[in-house]
Amino acid sequence: MNPLVVRPEPQNQALCRALAEAGHRPLACPLLSFGDGAGLHALPALFDTLTHRDYVIAVSVPAVTFTDNALRRRGLAWPPANYVAVGDATGRALAGAGITGATVPEDPRSEGIVSLPGLQALDGCRVLILRGDGGRHMIAPALARRGARVDYCEVYRRHYRADPGGSLVKSWQSAGVDSIIVTSGGLLAHVFQLATAHAKDWLLSRLLIVPSIRVADSARELGFTQVINAEGASNQALIAALDERKRNDRQ
């Protein structure tokens, strides 16, 4: 198949290599990059308040990367808290930053985080959520109701690639893209926004591989007619979903 890969670098190149090794013909077109968040300056003060009974929740790999880089620039260390990583990749990023034993919920959605046993009774605890700009706001209210003092820290910002002339979608059409791998709700919305009115039908008829039920539901609401939930954003899960469709098409 000829999948379009829009996830940011360096994950884009890694996924494209894996897709090519699996016999696909991927088209790399990163639509998202990251920059320093507005809250990085507040990290030292926020971290200074945390103790062994408090929690740090990292919602993504960039949340870990930008935090770790900011700490290293200042000669500071991660605080002695309990760590929660949203997704296996985020857990590996924390391990790479020297944080071992982070809890990784099986369900990487906000619902999976707030259902963790360790986050049920939080009277007197502080919770710091490391994230980018925007995102869902379910975690903080749920944990606050359990007695926690919750702070968000925007450690990175998302920058989506613009296409004022509409050339990107035309290049996808010319390349024979038959499927699109989208790894977040934000990327899904941006891909949809990039398509002009005359290209919407073409876009909505592509096979769409998404990482979760939530993104799958959003895709169907937009009008996508072929949506497969890979149940994860790892290269293995995404390729397995695409391979399954390829096998079904051959039958």
C-alpha positions as CSV (number, residue, x, y, z in Angstrom):
1,M,0.0,0.0,0.0
2,N,1.0,3.7,-0.4
3,P,0.4,5.2,3.1
4,L,0.9,8.8,3.9
5,V,2.8,9.3,7.2
6,V,2.2,12.7,8.8
7,R,3.6,12.2,12.3
8,P,6.5,14.4,13.5
9,E,10.2,13.7,13.2
10,P,12.1,11.6,14.2
11,Q,9.2,9.2,14.5
12,N,8.2,9.8,10.9
13,Q,11.4,8.5,9.4
14,A,11.4,5.5,11.7
15,L,7.9,4.6,10.8
16,C,8.6,5.0,7.1
17,R,11.6,2.8,7.3
18,A,9.6,0.1,9.0
19,L,6.7,0.4,6.5
20,A,9.2,0.0,3.6
21,E,10.7,-3.1,5.2
22,A,7.1,-4.5,5.5
23,G,6.6,-4.0,1.8
24,H,4.7,-0.8,1.7
25,R,5.6,2.4,-0.2
26,P,5.2,5.2,2.4
27,L,5.2,8.9,1.6
28,A,6.7,11.0,4.4
29,C,5.1,14.3,5.0
30,P,5.6,15.5,8.6
31,L,2.9,18.0,9.5
32,L,3.8,18.7,13.1
33,S,6.9,20.0,14.9
34,F,7.5,21.1,18.5
35,G,9.0,24.2,20.2
36,D,9.6,25.4,23.7
37,G,6.5,25.9,25.8
38,A,5.5,29.0,27.7
39,G,5.7,27.2,31.0
40,L,9.3,26.0,30.9
41,H,10.5,29.0,32.9
42,A,8.3,27.9,35.8
43,L,9.6,24.3,36.0
44,P,12.3,24.9,38.7
45,A,9.8,26.5,41.1
46,L,7.2,23.8,40.4
47,F,9.6,20.9,40.8
48,D,11.0,22.5,44.0
49,T,7.6,21.9,45.7
50,L,7.4,18.2,45.0
51,T,8.2,15.4,47.4
52,H,8.2,11.6,47.4
53,R,4.4,11.5,47.9
54,D,3.6,13.7,45.0
55,Y,3.1,12.9,41.3
56,V,4.5,14.0,37.9
57,I,2.4,13.0,34.9
58,A,4.1,13.2,31.5
59,V,1.6,13.0,28.7
60,S,3.9,12.5,25.7
61,V,7.5,12.0,24.6
62,P,7.9,15.7,23.8
63,A,6.8,16.5,27.4
64,V,9.7,14.4,28.7
65,T,12.2,15.6,26.1
66,F,11.6,19.4,26.5
67,T,11.5,19.1,30.3
68,D,14.7,17.1,30.4
69,N,16.5,19.5,28.1
70,A,15.4,22.5,30.2
71,L,16.6,20.9,33.4
72,R,20.0,20.0,31.8
73,R,20.4,23.6,30.7
74,R,19.9,24.8,34.2
75,G,22.0,22.0,35.9
76,L,18.9,20.7,37.7
77,A,17.6,17.2,38.4
78,W,14.1,15.6,38.1
79,P,12.3,15.8,41.5
80,P,11.9,12.7,43.8
81,A,8.3,12.1,43.0
82,N,6.1,9.3,41.6
83,Y,6.0,9.3,37.8
84,V,3.2,8.4,35.4
85,A,3.9,8.1,31.7
86,V,1.2,8.2,29.1
87,G,2.2,5.4,26.7
88,D,5.1,3.0,26.5
89,A,7.1,5.4,24.4
90,T,6.8,8.1,27.1
91,G,7.8,5.5,29.7
92,R,11.0,4.8,27.7
93,A,11.7,8.5,27.3
94,L,11.5,8.9,31.1
95,A,13.8,5.9,31.6
96,G,16.2,7.6,29.1
97,A,16.1,10.7,31.3
98,G,17.0,8.6,34.4
99,I,13.5,8.0,35.8
100,T,13.0,4.3,36.4
101,G,9.8,2.6,37.6
102,A,7.3,5.0,36.0
103,T,3.7,3.8,36.0
104,V,2.4,3.3,32.5
105,P,-1.4,2.8,32.3
106,E,-2.7,0.2,29.9
107,D,-5.2,2.7,28.6
108,P,-3.2,5.7,27.3
109,R,-6.2,8.0,27.4
110,S,-7.1,10.4,30.2
111,E,-9.6,7.8,31.4
112,G,-6.8,5.3,31.9
113,I,-4.7,7.8,33.9
114,V,-7.4,8.7,36.3
115,S,-8.3,5.1,36.9
116,L,-4.8,4.2,38.2
117,P,-5.0,2.7,41.7
118,G,-2.3,5.1,43.0
119,L,-4.3,8.2,42.0
120,Q,-7.5,7.4,43.9
121,A,-6.8,9.0,47.3
122,L,-4.7,12.2,46.9
123,D,-5.5,14.3,50.0
124,G,-2.6,16.7,50.5
125,C,-0.7,15.5,47.4
126,R,0.5,17.7,44.5
127,V,0.2,16.6,40.9
128,L,2.2,18.2,38.1
129,I,1.1,17.5,34.6
130,L,3.7,18.0,31.9
131,R,2.1,18.6,28.5
132,G,1.9,20.7,25.4
133,D,-0.4,23.5,24.5
134,G,-4.0,22.5,24.3
135,G,-5.1,19.0,24.9
136,R,-7.9,17.5,27.0
137,H,-8.7,18.8,30.4
138,M,-10.2,15.8,32.1
139,I,-7.3,14.7,34.3
140,A,-6.9,17.8,36.5
141,P,-10.6,18.1,37.6
142,A,-10.8,14.4,38.4
143,L,-7.7,14.4,40.5
144,A,-8.6,17.7,42.2
145,R,-11.9,16.1,43.4
146,R,-9.8,13.4,45.1
147,G,-7.9,16.0,47.1
148,A,-4.9,16.8,45.0
149,R,-3.5,20.2,44.1
150,V,-3.0,19.9,40.4
151,D,-0.8,22.1,38.2
152,Y,-0.3,22.1,34.5
153,C,3.0,23.0,32.9
154,E,3.1,23.7,29.2
155,V,6.6,22.5,28.4
156,Y,6.2,22.4,24.6
157,R,4.1,24.0,21.8
158,R,2.8,22.4,18.6
159,H,3.5,23.9,15.3
160,Y,1.4,22.6,12.4
161,R,2.7,22.9,8.8
162,A,0.7,25.3,6.7
163,D,-0.2,24.9,3.1
164,P,-1.8,28.1,1.8
165,G,-1.5,27.1,-1.9
166,G,-3.0,23.6,-1.5
167,S,0.1,22.0,-3.0
168,L,0.5,19.3,-0.3
169,V,-2.8,17.6,-0.9
170,K,-2.2,17.7,-4.7
171,S,1.2,16.0,-4.1
172,W,-0.5,13.3,-2.1
173,Q,-3.0,12.7,-4.9
174,S,-0.2,12.6,-7.5
175,A,1.8,10.1,-5.4
176,G,-1.2,7.7,-5.4
177,V,-1.7,7.8,-1.6
178,D,-4.3,5.2,-0.7
179,S,-4.1,5.3,3.1
180,I,-3.2,7.8,5.8
181,I,-1.6,7.0,9.2
182,V,-2.7,9.6,11.8
183,T,-1.4,9.3,15.3
184,S,-3.4,12.0,17.2
185,G,-6.6,13.9,17.1
186,G,-4.8,17.1,16.4
187,L,-3.1,15.7,13.3
188,L,-6.4,14.3,12.1
189,A,-8.0,17.7,12.4
190,H,-5.1,19.4,10.6
191,V,-5.1,16.9,7.7
192,F,-8.8,17.5,7.3
193,Q,-8.4,21.2,7.3
194,L,-5.6,21.1,4.7
195,A,-7.9,19.6,2.1
196,T,-9.8,22.2,0.0
197,A,-13.5,21.6,-0.8
198,H,-12.8,19.9,-4.1
199,A,-10.3,17.5,-2.5
200,K,-12.5,16.6,0.5
201,D,-14.1,13.6,-1.2
202,W,-10.8,12.2,-2.2
203,L,-9.4,12.6,1.3
204,L,-12.4,11.1,3.1
205,S,-12.3,8.0,0.8
206,R,-8.7,7.1,1.9
207,L,-8.1,4.3,4.4
208,L,-7.3,5.9,7.7
209,I,-5.2,4.2,10.4
210,V,-5.7,5.8,13.9
211,P,-4.3,5.0,17.3
212,S,-7.4,5.0,19.5
213,I,-11.2,4.7,19.7
214,R,-11.4,8.4,20.4
215,V,-9.6,9.4,17.2
216,A,-11.5,6.8,15.3
217,D,-14.8,8.3,16.4
218,S,-13.6,11.8,15.5
219,A,-12.6,10.5,12.0
220,R,-16.0,9.1,11.4
221,E,-17.7,12.3,12.5
222,L,-15.6,14.1,9.9
223,G,-16.8,11.7,7.2
224,F,-14.0,9.2,6.8
225,T,-15.5,6.0,5.5
226,Q,-12.7,3.6,6.1
227,V,-11.2,3.8,9.6
228,I,-9.1,1.2,11.4
229,N,-8.2,1.6,15.1
230,A,-4.7,0.2,15.5
231,E,-5.1,0.4,19.3
232,G,-1.8,2.1,19.8
233,A,0.6,4.5,18.2
234,S,3.6,2.3,18.1
235,N,5.2,1.4,14.7
236,Q,4.3,-2.3,15.3
237,A,0.6,-1.5,16.0
238,L,0.2,0.8,13.1
239,I,1.9,-1.5,10.6
240,A,-0.1,-4.5,11.9
241,A,-3.3,-2.6,11.2
242,L,-2.2,-1.7,7.7
243,D,-1.0,-5.2,6.9
244,E,-4.3,-6.7,8.1
245,R,-6.2,-4.5,5.6
246,K,-3.7,-5.4,2.9
247,R,-4.3,-9.1,3.5
248,N,-8.1,-8.6,3.5
249,D,-7.9,-6.8,0.2
250,R,-6.1,-9.8,-1.3
251,Q,-8.7,-12.3,-0.2
